[in-house]
């Protein structure tokens, strides 16, 4: 490939700007235009990149690739529009407000089999997660028995975010859909697909029309159990995933992020020999760099350039993950009935 792929970014806020940083570092990609309503008008940046206040003129640009970094209500619409214009599309999580949103995108994708569609499940690209997955898949520690996960922050709106995240019509859900979806994705990655789901979901603290806590207990068909707490009342921000296996355990603690508020990113591996009296041999690895953003975009660019399948964050992943989020919502009958929720996948 001699010419770089021309990239447009719909949504040029904090995430869109960070995506551009790594897009422009990739030798196959070049940002040529962006849009964001906060820009107020159309124009050209000093570096020659065109900008627009709305997505319509961006979609009329001669693009090869579209990055969608918009609010949950608009993400599906612009993703579909990009596919219909013949663009490869990378869309941020969550993929939509609900299962129906994502099902509409999948139906459109099927009409354009030559185009690549990828979703930004960025946590899969953290080195601690990749190393843990490689260890699980190696079989060295035996089969997975159970998983325990906590992912929480101190408010529904943090780090200068805008208030749309507390508006159910725009967001679709609260902390579980917005942040916890990353952990739901990892629980699927390490544990498989869950057939039984029980939950309590509440908004008893912040009192918005979206949840500030979700507690889930899930089980796969072969008996692997996962426990999840997704929280917006976690005053000390926390990311933690414990994976217990037949011959040891893996603990992921902390995650490198822009806010630097989740602590050091570490992986602790324990090897049990059955006679260690609850004090097995352990080894902790600390990760000081975050290559996840670059690696995620590099993998996407490679899949386009070499016509490779999407390995992580495919539309299938997105649909299964958001459906599990909604199964958690619907497993609490009071929460389901209060908001009229459904976890079903519409006919595709």
N, C-alpha and C positions, 0 to 999 in steps of 0.2 A: 504494500500500500504506500503510494507516494504522497497523496494528499491527505491532510488530516480530516477527521470527521468533524463536521460543523455542529456545535452544541449550542442549544438554547436552554436557559434556566428560567422556569416559571416559578416565581417566588424567590425574591432576592433579599431575604432577611438573613438572620444569623446562620441558618443551616445552608441556604442557597449560596451565600458568600463562602462558607467553608467548603462546600462542594466544589465551587469554582477553583479554589486554591489547588485542589488535587486533580481536577479536570485538566487544568493548564500545565500541570507537571507531567501529565501522561503524554508520551510522544505521538500517540494516535489521535488525540483529541484537541480541540481548540474552541473556546467559548467565543461566540460571535454576537450573541444577543441575550438580553435578560428582560424580565418584566417584574414589576412589583407596584402595588397601588400606592405605596408610600413615596414612590419617586415623583408622583404628582403630574408629570408630563413626559413627553417623548423627547429623546435626544441621543447624543453620542458621548460616551466617556472619553477622557483624554487618550486612552489606549486604543480607541477605535471601536470598542464594543458598543453596539446600539442598545438603547434601553427604552422600555415602554411602561406606561402606567397600567396597562391592561394586557391580558393574555392573548386577545384576538389578533393584534398585529404581530405578536411573537410567533403565533402559529402560522402566520402567512409568510414568515421568513423561509428561506431555502436552507433547511436544516437536515441533518442526518440523525441527530440524537436530541431527545428532549429530556431534561431533568425536571421533575415536578416536586416542588417543595412548598406546597400550598396548604391551606386549612383542610381538615378532613372532609368537609362537605364538597369541596371543589376538586380535590385530588382525583376522584374517579372520572369526573367529567372531562378534565383536561387530559388525563391519561388516555381516555377513549378518543378524544379529539386528535391527540398526537398519533396514535396508532392509525387512525383513519386518514391522516395526512401522509402516512408512510414513514413515520419516524420510529426508530428504536426508542424505548422509553425506560427511564429509571425513575421510580416513584418512591418518595419517602414513606415510612410507616407513620401512623397506621394506614393501611391501604384504602380505607374508607370509614364511614360511620358505622356500618353494620354489614352483615353477610350479604344482603341484597346488593349493596354498592359494589362489592368485590365480584359477585357473580356476574354483574353487568359487564365489568371490565374483562373477565375471563371469556364471556361470550363474544366480545369484540375481538379479543386476541386470537381466538380460534379462526376468525375470518382472515387473519393476516399471519399465517404460519411462518413466513420468512422473517418476521420482525422479532426482535428480542425485547422482552419485558422483564424487568428486575425490580424487586422491592428492597428498600434499605433496612434490612435486619442486620445492622452494623455490628452488633455484639458477637456475631459468629466469627468476625474477623479479628477479634482481640487475640493476642498470642496465648493468653492463659486458657481461653476457651478452645483454641485450636489444639494446644498441647494436651488438654484434658480429653478432648474427643479422640485424638490419636491413641492415647493410652487406653481408653475404654474400648476402642475398636480393635486394639491389639490382642485383647483377651488376657493380658497379663494378670489382671485383677479379678478375672471371672465375670460373671453376669451381674447386671445392675439389680439391686434389691429394692432400693428406694431412693427418693430425692427429696430434699428440703430446701426451699428457696424463699428468700426475703429480698424484695426490691422496694425501697421506699425513699421518699423525700418529705420535706417539712411542710409543703403547701402544694395546692393544685397548680398554682401559677408561681414559677420561680425564675430567677436569672433574667428578669426583664421581659419575660414572655407576655403576650397580650391576653386579654380576658376571654377570648373566644373559647378557650379550653373548658370554661365552666358553663357554656351555653350548649345544652343538649342538642338543639337543632343543628348546630355547627359541628360539634365535637363527636356526638354519638355516644360518648361515655367519658368516664373520668380517668383516675390514675391507672386503672387496670388496662384500659385501651390505649392510653397515651404513653405511659412508661412501662407498665407491667407486661405489655405485649412482647417486649424483648425477652422477658423471663419465660413467658408462655412458649415462645418460639424455642428457647433453649431446653425447656422441659420436654418438648416434642423431640428435639434433636437428640437428647441423651436417653430419654425414656421410651419413646415411641408414641403411638396413638392411644389416647385414653378413652375407654368405653364407659366407665362409670365416673360421674362427676357429682360432688356435693359441695355446697357453698353457703356462706353468709356474706351478704353485700350490704354496705351501709353508707349513708352520708350524714351520720349523726353529729359530726364535729363541725365541718365547714358549712353544712346546710345548703350546698348548691344542688342543682338538679342533676348532678352526676356524682358517682361514688367517690368517697375519700378513703375507703378501705374495702378490700375484697379478700376473703379467706377461702381457700379451695382445698379439697381433698379429692384426689383422682386416682384411678387405677386402670392399668392396661388389661387387655384380655389375658395376658400371660402372668398377671399378678404383680407387676411393678407398680409401686405406690408413689405418688408425688404429692407433697404439701406445699402450698404457695400462700404467701402473704404479700399482697401488693398494697402499699400504704402511702397516703399523703399526710400522715401524722407521725412520720418517722423523723423526730427532731434532729437526730444525728443521722445524716444521710447514709444509707446502707445498701450494698449489693453483696449478697451471699448465696452461694449454691453449694450444697453438700450432696455428694453422690456416694452412696454406700454400695459396695460391691461384695461379692462372695469372699474375695481374698484381700480386701483392703478398702480404702476410701480416698476420695478426691474432694478437697474443699477449695472452692474459688471464693476469694474474699477481696472486696474492693474492685474498682474498675477505673481505669484512666479515662477522664472526661474533661471537657472544656471547663467545667466549674471547679475541678480538682477537689470536690467535696465528698467523694466516695472512698477516700483513703487509698493507700498503696494497693496496686493490683498484684495479688499473689496466688499461687497454686501450691497447696500442701498435699502431698501424697503420703498415705500410710499403707504399710504392708503388714498384714496380720498373719501370724503363724499358728493361731489358735491357743498358744500358751503364753501370751504376752500380758495377761492380766489387765487388759484394757489400756495398756501403755505401749502401743506398737512403735516400730521404727518409722520415723517420719522424715520427710525432706521438703523444705519450702523453697520455692523459686519466686523471686520478686522481678516484676517486669517494669522497666523504667521508661520505655518508649511505647507509643501508640501508633502502630502502622496500619490500623484498621481502615481508616478512611481512604488512604492511598491504595491499599490492597483490594478493597471492595470495588473501587472504580477501575483499577487495573484489570481485575477479573472480568468486569462488564465489557470494557473495551476489547479485551481479548476474545470474548465470546462473539462480539460483533465482527471483528476483523477476520477471525478464523472459523466463523460459523459453528461455534461450540455451544452446547446446551448450557442453560443457566444452572449452575451447581447449587447456589445458595440464594434464597430470596426469590424463587420462582413464583409464578402466579398460583401454582398448586400449594406451595408453602404458605403464601399469603391467605388463601382461602381456608386452608385447614387451621391456620393459627387464629384468624379472626373468628372462625366458627367455634373454636375451643374457648375463646374469650366470651363469646355469647352463650356457650353452654354453661360457663361459670355463672354468668348473669342469671340465666334462666333456671339454674339449679336451686336458686333461692326463690321460692314461689312468690313471696311478698314483693321482692324486687321486680321479678318478671311481670307480675300483674299490675304493679304500680305504673310501669312505663310501657306496658303492652309489647314486650320484647319477644322475638322469635330467634331460635338458633338454627332454623331450617335453611337448607341451600335451595334457592329457587331453581326451577328447571332451566337448564342451560341449552 
